[in-house]
Amino acid sequence: MKKILMISMLFIGLGAFAQNDVSVKGNKVSMKETAPVWPGCEEKEDTKACFNSMLMKHIKENYKYPKNEKGEYIRGKATVSLVVNEEGNVVVKEVSGKHPQINKEAKRMIEAIPQMTPGKMAGKPRAISYKIPLTF
């Protein structure tokens, strides 16, 4: 009777891991992480490549070069740390760079990214972090 109980508990335990994107091999449990999907990329085979191309397109179309006191365009670098949260919204955590005007514009531009399909871990929505270096 104990053997039947142990075997049934084993199968019940393994059934708990029978979720999408979760695999159990021996003592190892693997969960697949899926990146967020940009609007319009849902039907594409390579959603990561589509995400990257749409992000670059967004940057080209939405970045406005700030000017200094003399009216000259400011050029420089900024690194943006962001999170695509469980709802698919972009949240800027930090912007670092030499010029405050570039940092402010980079933050504004990244916050204008449209809502996406959120990333997933084991089939459940999950916040995914990114760090994007930008040169203007």
Secondary structure, 3 states (H helix, E strand, C coil): CHHHHHHHHHHHHHHHCCCCCEEEECCEEEECEECCECCCCCCCCCHHHHHHHHHHHHHHHHCCCCECCCCCECCCEEEEEEEECCCCCEEEEEEEECCHHHHHHHHHHHHCCCCCECCEECCEECCEEEEEEEEC
